Amino acid sequence: MPKENCLIVRAAGKQLDLLRGEASRIAKENKVDWWIDRADVGMVFCFEDSKAKDAFALTCDSFGVPCQDWLAKKKPAAS
């Protein structure tokens, strides 16, 4: 699956359950699909468009949950 609209989220337990519910709500509001995959550290939440991904990132911020753009993780550091 393409990862351009994905965020790595570091959450577990009830916090992760809460974020799954929020991801579902955001996807439904934006009429897009979403999915979740495991990552080396945390979970990867992916959306079909960037608008939904951005809304989810704001939700993570409001809950104090660290998240990072998937592509930022994959790009090599600038020298």
URTA-V899328 format. One record per residue. N is the residue number from 1. BURIAL is I if it has 24 or more other ideal C-beta (glycine too) atoms within 12 Angstrom, else O. Layout:
N|BURIAL / N|BURIAL
This chain:
1|O / 2|O / 3|O / 4|O / 5|I / 6|I / 7|I / 8|I / 9|I / 10|O / 11|I / 12|O / 13|O / 14|O / 15|O / 16|O / 17|O / 18|O / 19|I / 20|I / 21|O / 22|I / 23|I / 24|O / 25|O / 26|I / 27|I / 28|O / 29|O / 30|O / 31|O / 32|O / 33|O / 34|I / 35|O / 36|I / 37|O / 38|O / 39|O / 40|O / 41|O / 42|I / 43|I / 44|I / 45|I / 46|I / 47|I / 48|O / 49|O / 50|O / 51|O / 52|I / 53|I / 54|O / 55|I / 56|I / 57|I / 58|O / 59|I / 60|I / 61|O / 62|O / 63|O / 64|O / 65|I / 66|O / 67|I / 68|I / 69|I / 70|I / 71|O / 72|O / 73|O / 74|O / 75|O / 76|O / 77|O / 78|O / 79|O
